[in-house]
């Protein structure tokens, strides 16, 4: 939120600050409520946008493109036809990531080849990187994300200098898919360079054998409805209810040197038939770059599908030729995003169905690569003690917004509690001041 300007004098100054704080909290809470209402009104699938995300309009070309800043979240929209442009100002030292989450319209089906395509280009039109995320076999509308980047790398001849860059967003296959505008959530992250040069080749050997999924009693932990409201989980067995057409978001903290094993199970349900790609599980890294996906077809009996065992998180993974390995390049909160296809209801009813996640995390946390500065937002590529605790069965089952977005999210998540606390402080200060004035 924008700062409150002005400097009240004397005894009124503290009262002015208290009022400004309450007004700020109120505006944050109102903003979050407005966002949630808009999701229901605009015809898109249910999705929790980051509270406080600023609304920007994409342009049809580079002229007048809206600026994006690292550490901020934005809302926009994408038409069926044509690309939308946004602008970034970058220095010559930072690696920059821009993630775009596309929120399609609810109802009906989408082409397996449709989705969102994101590219980052320099001022001359040269492509720094390009990423596409598609709906796949489910043919079911759900949020999908893709991330493009500008990486400063020795020996690279493109996109290395400081200056203006453009984020270009478009549909992957609109002509074979649904009509209407889609919602967009955009986030930008800056990764600092290293204090000293490190390895420039990805590790070649790592344990890729998939171990047995963890057993034991499942702990109930409902997922969030967006990246910003994803619920933290870790090693163990977790369960939740999921309905057709819905998508659940989970955060999985992974430190340097750790690797993730994940299996998703869908419980048995009434009805007959067969749904191809009924349950899709996607793994995204901390900058929302897709690591891998697995789809599970469903015939009414309990079934499961496992992600490939990921390599240990390592800075040097970025030098791999494999997209899956390259995406495991930073520590922080990884995201498991699980979608149950809407057409599952046609064969097996509206549910809810029982989702079970069995997660294994191997490897001890290691020291980071030695960054020369801080990421923007701060803490994106770290795992805090609080987050490690939240990932356990006894930890708090609350949401875990993106590290740099937590202060913004607080205005919407539990905003009523914060607002009441702010009003209470304001009331106490006013009464004390009045009493002091009476004594004077």
C-alpha positions in Angstrom: 0.0 0.0 0.0 1.1 3.6 -0.6 2.6 5.4 2.5 0.4 7.9 4.3 2.0 11.3 4.0 1.8 14.3 6.3 3.2 15.1 9.8 0.6 16.0 12.4 2.2 18.1 15.2 2.2 17.8 18.9 -0.2 15.4 20.7 -2.2 14.8 17.5 0.7 13.1 15.7 0.4 9.7 17.5 -3.4 9.8 17.0 -2.8 10.5 13.3 -0.4 7.5 13.0 -2.9 5.2 14.8 -5.7 6.3 12.5 -3.5 5.8 9.4 -2.7 2.3 10.6 -6.4 1.4 11.1 -7.3 2.9 7.7 -4.5 1.0 6.0 -5.7 -2.3 7.6 -9.2 -1.5 6.6 -8.2 -0.8 3.0 -6.2 -4.0 2.9 -9.2 -6.1 4.2 -11.5 -4.4 1.7 -9.1 -5.0 -1.1 -8.9 -8.7 -0.3 -12.8 -9.0 -0.1 -13.1 -7.2 -3.4 -10.7 -9.6 -5.0 -12.6 -12.7 -3.8 -15.9 -11.2 -5.0 -14.4 -10.5 -8.4 -13.4 -14.1 -8.8 -17.0 -15.2 -8.4 -18.3 -12.5 -10.7 -15.9 -12.7 -13.7 -16.8 -16.2 -14.7 -13.3 -17.7 -14.0 -12.6 -20.8 -12.0 -12.2 -20.3 -8.2 -8.7 -18.9 -7.4 -7.3 -16.9 -4.5 -5.3 -14.0 -5.9 -2.6 -12.6 -3.7 -4.4 -10.0 -1.5 -3.3 -6.5 -2.3 -2.2 -7.4 -5.8 -2.3 -4.3 -8.0 -4.4 -4.3 -11.1 -2.6 -3.5 -14.4 -3.6 -3.6 -18.0 -1.5 -5.4 -20.5 -0.9 -3.6 -23.8 -1.1 -5.0 -27.3 2.6 -4.0 -27.9 5.6 -2.5 -26.2 4.4 1.1 -26.3 3.0 2.1 -23.0 3.5 -1.3 -21.4 2.7 -1.3 -17.7 5.8 -1.6 -15.4 6.3 -4.6 -13.1 8.5 -4.5 -10.0 10.3 -7.3 -8.2 8.6 -8.2 -4.9 5.1 -7.2 -6.2 2.0 -9.1 -7.3 -0.3 -7.9 -10.1 -3.7 -8.8 -11.5 -4.5 -8.5 -15.2 -6.5 -10.2 -17.9 -5.7 -12.1 -21.1 -8.0 -12.1 -24.2 -8.5 -15.2 -26.3 -6.6 -13.7 -29.2 -3.4 -11.6 -29.2 -0.6 -11.2 -26.7 -0.3 -8.8 -23.8 2.9 -6.9 -22.9 4.3 -5.7 -19.6 7.6 -4.0 -18.8 10.6 -4.7 -16.6 13.6 -2.5 -15.8 16.6 -4.7 -15.0 20.2 -4.0 -14.0 23.2 -6.0 -15.3 23.7 -8.2 -12.2 20.3 -9.7 -11.2 18.6 -12.8 -12.4 15.0 -11.9 -12.9 12.0 -14.2 -12.9 8.4 -13.3 -13.9 5.6 -15.8 -13.3 2.2 -15.7 -14.9 -0.7 -17.7 -13.5 -3.6 -18.0 -15.9 -7.1 -18.4 -14.5 -9.4 -19.7 -17.3 -13.1 -19.4 -17.4 -15.2 -21.9 -15.5 -17.3 -24.6 -17.1 -16.9 -26.6 -20.2 -13.6 -28.0 -21.5 -10.4 -26.7 -22.8 -8.0 -28.1 -25.3 -5.2 -30.3 -23.9 -2.7 -28.1 -25.9 -4.1 -24.8 -24.6 -2.6 -23.0 -21.6 -0.4 -20.0 -21.0 2.8 -19.0 -22.8 5.2 -16.5 -21.3 8.3 -15.0 -22.8 10.8 -12.4 -21.6 12.4 -10.3 -24.4 15.0 -7.5 -24.6 14.3 -4.1 -26.1 15.4 -5.4 -29.5 12.9 -8.2 -29.5 15.4 -10.9 -28.7 14.0 -13.8 -26.6 15.7 -14.3 -23.2 13.5 -17.3 -22.3 10.1 -18.9 -23.2 7.9 -21.2 -21.2 4.5 -22.8 -21.8 2.2 -24.6 -19.4 -0.7 -26.6 -20.8 -3.9 -28.1 -19.4 -3.0 -31.6 -20.6 -5.1 -34.7 -20.7 -7.7 -33.5 -18.2 -9.3 -31.1 -20.7 -10.5 -29.3 -17.5 -10.2 -25.5 -16.9 -7.9 -24.9 -13.9 -5.1 -22.4 -13.0 -1.8 -23.0 -14.7 1.4 -21.1 -14.3 4.6 -20.5 -16.4 7.7 -18.6 -15.6 10.2 -16.8 -17.8 13.6 -15.4 -16.8 16.5 -13.2 -17.6 19.6 -14.9 -16.3 23.0 -13.2 -16.0 25.5 -15.9 -17.1 29.1 -15.8 -18.2 29.5 -16.3 -21.9 25.9 -15.6 -22.8 25.5 -13.1 -25.6 21.8 -12.2 -25.2 19.8 -10.4 -22.5 22.8 -9.5 -20.4 22.8 -5.7 -20.1 20.9 -3.3 -18.0 17.8 -1.7 -19.5 14.2 -2.3 -20.5 12.8 -5.8 -21.0 9.3 -7.0 -21.9 7.1 -9.8 -20.6 4.8 -11.2 -23.3 1.8 -13.3 -22.3 -0.4 -15.2 -24.7 -2.6 -18.3 -24.9 -0.9 -21.5 -26.1 -3.7 -22.8 -28.4 -6.7 -20.4 -28.3 -8.2 -21.5 -31.6 -9.0 -25.0 -30.3 -10.1 -23.9 -26.8 -12.7 -21.9 -24.9 -13.6 -18.3 -25.6 -13.6 -15.3 -23.2 -10.9 -13.5 -21.2 -8.9 -15.2 -18.6 -7.7 -13.8 -15.3 -3.9 -13.3 -14.8 -1.7 -13.1 -11.7 1.8 -11.9 -12.3 4.7 -11.9 -9.8 8.3 -10.8 -10.3 11.3 -12.0 -8.3 15.0 -10.9 -8.3 17.8 -13.3 -7.5 21.2 -11.8 -6.6 24.5 -12.9 -8.0 27.1 -14.9 -6.1 29.9 -13.6 -4.0 32.3 -16.0 -5.7 32.0 -18.0 -8.9 30.7 -21.6 -8.3 30.2 -24.7 -10.4 29.0 -24.1 -13.9 28.0 -27.7 -14.6 24.9 -29.5 -13.2 25.6 -32.5 -10.9 25.6 -35.7 -13.0 24.9 -38.3 -10.4 22.1 -38.4 -7.8 19.7 -41.0 -6.4 16.8 -41.1 -8.8 15.2 -44.3 -7.4 11.7 -43.6 -6.1 11.4 -44.9 -2.5 8.3 -46.4 -1.0 5.8 -43.7 -0.2 5.6 -42.9 3.6 2.9 -44.8 5.5 1.2 -43.9 8.7 -1.9 -42.1 9.7 -2.9 -39.3 7.4 -3.1 -35.8 8.8 -6.0 -33.7 7.5 -4.8 -30.4 6.0 -7.1 -28.7 3.5 -5.2 -27.1 0.6 -5.4 -23.4 -0.4 -7.1 -22.0 -3.5 -4.0 -20.2 -4.9 -0.3 -19.8 -4.7 -0.7 -17.0 -2.2 -2.9 -19.1 0.1 -1.1 -22.4 -0.3 -1.0 -24.5 2.8 2.3 -25.8 4.1 3.0 -29.5 4.3 6.2 -31.6 4.5 7.4 -35.2 5.0 4.4 -37.4 5.9 0.9 -38.4 4.8 -1.7 -35.7 4.3 -5.4 -35.9 3.3 -8.1 -33.5 2.2 -11.5 -33.4 0.4 -11.5 -32.3 -3.2 -14.4 -31.7 -5.5 -14.6 -31.9 -9.3 -13.4 -28.7 -11.0 -11.4 -27.6 -7.9 -7.7 -27.1 -7.5 -5.7 -27.4 -4.2 -2.4 -25.6 -3.5 0.2 -26.8 -1.1 3.7 -25.4 -0.1 6.5 -27.8 0.5 9.7 -26.2 2.0 12.8 -27.7 0.3 16.3 -26.5 1.4 19.6 -26.7 -0.5 20.6 -30.4 -0.9 17.1 -31.8 -0.4 14.9 -33.8 -2.8 11.2 -34.4 -2.9 9.2 -37.6 -3.5 5.4 -37.2 -3.9 2.5 -39.5 -4.6 -1.1 -38.4 -5.0 -4.0 -40.8 -4.4 -7.7 -40.5 -5.2 -10.1 -42.5 -3.0 -12.8 -44.8 -4.4 -16.1 -43.3 -5.2 -19.6 -44.4 -6.3 -20.5 -44.6 -10.0 -19.1 -46.3 -13.1 -17.1 -45.2 -16.1 -13.6 -43.9 -16.7 -12.2 -40.4 -16.8 -8.9 -39.8 -18.5 -6.6 -37.5 -16.7 -9.0 -37.1 -13.8 -6.4 -36.0 -11.2 -3.5 -33.8 -12.3 -0.6 -33.1 -9.9 1.9 -30.4 -10.8 5.1 -29.4 -9.0 6.3 -25.8 -9.3 9.5 -24.3 -7.9 9.6 -21.1 -5.7 9.4 -18.8 -8.7 6.4 -20.8 -10.0 8.4 -22.5 -12.8 6.9 -25.9 -13.7 9.1 -28.8 -12.6 6.9 -31.7 -13.6 3.3 -33.0 -13.9 1.6 -36.3 -13.6 -1.9 -37.2 -14.5 -4.0 -40.0 -13.0 -7.0 -41.6 -14.9 -9.8 -42.7 -12.7 -12.4 -45.6 -12.9 -14.0 -45.3 -9.5 -11.4 -47.4 -7.6 -8.7 -46.0 -5.4 -5.7 -45.1 -7.6 -2.4 -43.3 -7.3 0.3 -41.6 -9.4 3.8 -40.5 -8.3 5.9 -37.7 -9.5 9.4 -38.7 -10.7 11.9 -38.4 -7.9 13.4 -34.9 -8.2 17.2 -34.2 -8.0 18.5 -32.5 -4.9 18.1 -28.7 -4.9 21.3 -27.2 -6.1 22.3 -23.8 -7.6 24.2 -25.6 -10.4 21.1 -27.4 -11.6 20.4 -24.3 -13.7 23.2 -25.5 -16.0 21.5 -28.8 -16.9 20.0 -29.6 -20.3 16.9 -31.2 -18.6 14.0 -28.8 -17.8 13.1 -30.9 -14.8 16.6 -30.7 -13.3 17.1 -27.0 -14.2 13.9 -26.1 -12.4 15.4 -27.5 -9.1 17.8 -24.6 -9.0 16.8 -22.7 -5.9 15.8 -23.5 -2.3 12.5 -22.3 -0.8 8.8 -23.1 -1.0 8.0 -25.6 -3.8 4.3 -25.9 -4.7 2.2 -29.0 -5.2 -0.9 -28.1 -7.2 -3.6 -30.8 -7.5 -6.6 -30.5 -9.8 -9.6 -32.8 -10.0 -11.1 -32.6 -13.5 -14.7 -31.2 -13.7 -15.9 -34.0 -15.9 -15.3 -36.5 -13.0 -18.7 -35.4 -11.7 -20.4 -36.7 -14.8 -19.4 -40.2 -14.0 -18.9 -40.3 -10.2 -20.9 -37.4 -8.8 -20.0 -34.1 -7.1 -18.1 -35.8 -4.2 -16.2 -34.7 -2.3 -13.5 -37.2 -3.1 -10.6 -38.1 -0.7 -7.2 -36.9 -1.8 -4.1 -38.3 -0.1 -0.6 -36.9 -0.5 2.3 -39.0 0.5 5.5 -36.9 0.7 9.1 -37.9 1.3 11.9 -35.5 1.7 15.4 -36.8 1.5 18.7 -35.2 2.3 20.0 -32.9 5.1 19.7 -29.1 4.6 23.0 -27.7 3.2 24.5 -24.2 3.1 23.4 -22.0 0.3 25.5 -20.9 -2.6 26.7 -17.6 -1.0 24.6 -14.9 -2.5 26.1 -11.4 -2.8 22.9 -9.7 -1.7 19.3 -10.3 -0.8 16.5 -11.6 -3.1 13.5 -9.3 -3.8 11.2 -10.1 -2.1 13.4 -11.1 0.8 13.6 -14.7 1.8 12.2 -16.3 -1.3 15.2 -18.7 -1.6 15.4 -19.6 2.1 13.5 -22.0 4.4 12.8 -20.5 7.8 12.5 -22.4 11.1 8.8 -21.3 11.3 8.2 -22.9 7.9 9.9 -26.1 8.8 7.7 -26.3 11.9 4.5 -25.6 9.8 5.5 -28.5 7.5 5.2 -31.0 10.3 2.1 -32.8 11.5 2.0 -30.8 14.7 2.7 -27.5 13.0 0.2 -24.8 12.4 -2.1 -25.7 9.5 -2.4 -22.2 8.2 -1.6 -20.7 4.9 1.9 -19.7 3.9 1.9 -16.9 1.4 4.9 -16.1 -0.7 7.7 -14.8 1.6 7.7 -11.3 0.2 3.9 -11.2 0.1 3.2 -12.1 3.7 2.7 -8.6 4.9 0.3 -7.8 2.1 -1.6 -11.1 2.6 -2.0 -10.4 6.3 -4.4 -7.6 5.3 -6.8 -10.2 3.8 -6.1 -13.4 5.7 -7.4 -12.7 9.2 -7.9 -9.1 8.2 -10.9 -8.8 10.5 -8.8 -9.8 13.6 -6.1 -7.3 12.7 -8.7 -4.6 12.1 -10.3 -5.2 15.5 -6.9 -5.1 17.1 -6.1 -1.9 15.4 -9.4 -0.3 16.5 -8.6 -1.5 20.0 -5.2 0.2 20.0 -6.7 3.4 18.6 -9.4 3.4 21.3 -6.9 2.9 24.1 -4.6 5.6 22.9 -7.5 8.0 22.6 -8.8 7.3 26.1 -5.3 7.7 27.6 -4.8 10.9 25.8 -8.2 12.2 27.0 -7.5 11.2 30.6 -4.1 13.0 30.4 -5.7 16.1 29.0 -8.3 16.0 31.9 -5.5 15.8 34.5 -3.7 18.7 32.9 
